[in-house]
Amino acid sequence: MSKKQIIPFPLPEYLATYFGNKLNTKTHLLTNGSLVKPFHVDMSSSFGRFVCTKLSKANKPTVLEKGMTFFIEVSLTAGSNFAEVVEGRYALMEFTDQAINEITLRFKAAFERELLAYVAGAESQHEDTLKSFPSKRKTAETSRVRTKAIKRFCHNNHVLYSDKNLEAWKKRCQRYKTKHKDLIYNAL
């Protein structure tokens, strides 16, 4: 008998591909024959505790929806020392819609921090290049540098994205640049 429960989690595709490619967990075989690399939550981390407190009891196993690409793995004994956590030894576990929204916001914030830092670095490097070579004509405007940086970030991290995502991220990067807040505030 497995000592862990794997719960399907409906992350947007770009987040599922980003975090899925960052995982170093072992591949597991689901009852339907699918191989998955679940995101293991650990009660020793603040994010793991946050996720585990969002679990609720389920009457039946969570149904896999078409296109579901992300899974969260929870130890069956995760809640043994915490009254607010459902213990998987005694019940099936699932996430409510509200819990899914709250956890997804945390995943989005982590992704956004990484993306904003990467794009800010690319823009800074471009500005430094222009300062170092004042005679060199400006070959690309900031928007093109930003777009290239976002696409490079997605390529390097195997993130699937759409034109809609790309436009939203470009606007978010512009807002970040004009209303610069330290990235640490977004993490808290």
C-alpha positions as CSV (number, residue, x, y, z in Angstrom):
1,M,0.0,0.0,0.0
2,S,1.3,3.4,-0.9
3,K,2.0,5.9,1.9
4,K,1.1,8.8,-0.3
5,Q,-2.0,10.1,-2.1
6,I,-1.7,11.8,-5.5
7,I,-4.3,14.4,-6.1
8,P,-5.0,16.0,-9.5
9,F,-4.6,19.7,-9.4
10,P,-6.0,22.0,-12.2
11,L,-3.2,24.5,-12.8
12,P,-3.2,26.6,-15.9
13,E,-1.1,25.0,-18.6
14,Y,1.7,27.5,-18.5
15,L,2.1,27.0,-14.7
16,A,1.8,23.2,-14.9
17,T,4.6,23.0,-17.6
18,Y,6.8,25.5,-15.7
19,F,6.6,23.7,-12.3
20,G,6.3,20.2,-13.8
21,N,9.7,20.8,-15.5
22,K,11.2,22.0,-12.2
23,L,10.3,18.9,-10.3
24,N,12.9,16.3,-9.4
25,T,10.4,13.8,-8.1
26,K,10.1,10.2,-9.2
27,T,7.5,9.2,-11.8
28,H,4.4,7.5,-10.4
29,L,1.9,5.2,-12.2
30,L,-1.7,6.2,-11.7
31,T,-4.5,3.7,-11.6
32,N,-5.6,4.8,-15.2
33,G,-2.1,3.9,-16.5
34,S,-0.7,7.4,-16.8
35,L,2.8,8.3,-15.7
36,V,3.0,11.5,-13.7
37,K,5.7,13.5,-11.8
38,P,3.7,14.8,-8.8
39,F,4.7,17.9,-6.8
40,H,5.4,16.5,-3.3
41,V,4.3,18.8,-0.5
42,D,6.2,18.6,2.7
43,M,4.9,19.8,6.1
44,S,8.4,21.1,7.0
45,S,8.0,24.0,4.5
46,S,5.6,26.9,4.9
47,F,4.2,26.3,1.4
48,G,3.7,22.6,2.1
49,R,1.9,23.4,5.3
50,F,-0.3,25.9,3.5
51,V,-1.2,23.4,0.8
52,C,-1.9,20.6,3.4
53,T,-4.2,22.9,5.4
54,K,-6.3,23.4,2.2
55,L,-7.1,19.7,1.9
56,S,-10.5,18.5,2.7
57,K,-12.1,15.1,2.9
58,A,-13.5,13.6,-0.3
59,N,-16.3,11.1,-0.7
60,K,-14.8,9.6,-3.8
61,P,-11.4,9.9,-5.6
62,T,-11.0,13.1,-7.6
63,V,-11.9,12.6,-11.2
64,L,-9.2,13.3,-13.7
65,E,-10.3,16.0,-16.1
66,K,-9.2,16.1,-19.7
67,G,-6.0,18.1,-20.0
68,M,-5.1,17.8,-16.3
69,T,-1.3,17.9,-16.2
70,F,-0.4,18.7,-12.6
71,F,-0.6,16.5,-9.5
72,I,0.1,17.1,-5.9
73,E,1.5,14.3,-3.7
74,V,0.7,14.3,0.0
75,S,1.9,11.9,2.7
76,L,-1.0,10.0,4.3
77,T,0.4,10.9,7.7
78,A,0.9,14.6,6.9
79,G,-1.8,15.7,9.3
80,S,-0.9,13.4,12.2
81,N,0.6,16.2,14.3
82,F,-1.6,19.0,13.0
83,A,-5.3,19.1,13.8
84,E,-6.2,21.4,10.9
85,V,-4.8,18.9,8.3
86,V,-6.9,16.0,7.0
87,E,-5.1,12.7,7.4
88,G,-5.0,10.6,4.3
89,R,-4.9,7.4,6.4
90,Y,-8.6,7.8,7.2
91,A,-10.0,9.7,4.3
92,L,-9.6,10.5,0.6
93,M,-8.4,14.0,0.1
94,E,-9.3,16.7,-2.4
95,F,-9.1,20.5,-2.8
96,T,-12.2,22.7,-2.8
97,D,-12.6,25.4,-5.5
98,Q,-11.6,28.1,-3.0
99,A,-8.5,26.1,-2.0
100,I,-7.6,25.6,-5.7
101,N,-7.8,29.4,-6.3
102,E,-5.7,30.2,-3.2
103,I,-3.0,27.7,-4.1
104,T,-3.0,28.7,-7.8
105,L,-2.4,32.3,-6.7
106,R,0.7,31.2,-4.8
107,F,2.0,29.3,-7.8
108,K,1.3,32.3,-10.0
109,A,3.2,34.6,-7.6
110,A,6.3,32.3,-7.6
111,F,6.2,32.1,-11.5
112,E,5.8,35.9,-11.8
113,R,8.7,36.6,-9.4
114,E,11.0,34.5,-11.6
115,L,9.8,35.9,-14.8
116,L,10.0,39.6,-13.6
117,A,13.5,39.1,-12.3
118,Y,14.6,37.4,-15.6
119,V,13.1,40.2,-17.8
120,A,14.5,42.9,-15.5
121,G,17.9,41.4,-15.9
122,A,17.6,41.2,-19.7
123,E,16.4,44.9,-19.9
124,S,19.2,46.0,-17.6
125,Q,21.8,44.2,-19.7
126,H,20.4,45.8,-22.8
127,E,20.5,49.3,-21.2
128,D,24.1,48.7,-20.1
129,T,25.1,47.7,-23.6
130,L,23.7,50.9,-25.0
131,K,25.6,52.9,-22.3
132,S,28.8,51.1,-23.1
133,F,28.6,51.8,-26.8
134,P,27.1,55.3,-27.1
135,S,27.8,55.5,-30.8
136,K,25.8,52.3,-31.4
137,R,22.3,53.0,-32.6
138,K,19.5,51.7,-30.5
139,T,18.8,48.4,-32.3
140,A,15.8,47.3,-30.3
141,E,13.3,49.2,-28.3
142,T,12.5,48.0,-24.8
143,S,9.3,46.3,-25.8
144,R,11.1,44.0,-28.2
145,V,13.8,43.3,-25.6
146,R,11.1,42.5,-23.1
147,T,9.3,40.2,-25.6
148,K,12.5,38.4,-26.5
149,A,13.3,38.0,-22.8
150,I,9.9,36.5,-22.0
151,K,10.1,34.1,-24.9
152,R,13.6,33.1,-23.9
153,F,12.5,32.5,-20.3
154,C,9.6,30.3,-21.5
155,H,11.9,28.4,-23.9
156,N,14.6,27.9,-21.1
157,N,11.9,26.7,-18.7
158,H,9.8,24.7,-21.2
159,V,6.7,26.9,-20.5
160,L,3.8,26.5,-22.9
161,Y,2.2,29.9,-23.5
162,S,-0.2,31.6,-25.8
163,D,-0.3,35.1,-27.4
164,K,-2.7,36.1,-24.7
165,N,-0.2,35.0,-22.0
166,L,2.6,36.8,-23.7
167,E,0.7,40.1,-23.9
168,A,-0.4,39.8,-20.2
169,W,3.2,39.2,-19.1
170,K,4.5,42.1,-21.2
171,K,2.0,44.4,-19.5
172,R,2.9,43.0,-16.1
173,C,6.6,43.6,-16.7
174,Q,5.9,47.2,-17.8
175,R,3.8,47.8,-14.7
176,Y,6.6,46.3,-12.6
177,K,9.2,48.6,-14.2
178,T,7.1,51.8,-13.8
179,K,5.8,51.0,-10.3
180,H,8.9,49.2,-9.1
181,K,8.3,47.2,-5.9
182,D,10.9,44.9,-4.5
183,L,10.1,41.3,-5.5
184,I,10.2,40.3,-1.8
185,Y,6.9,42.1,-1.2
186,N,5.3,39.9,-3.8
187,A,6.6,36.8,-2.0
188,L,5.0,37.7,1.3
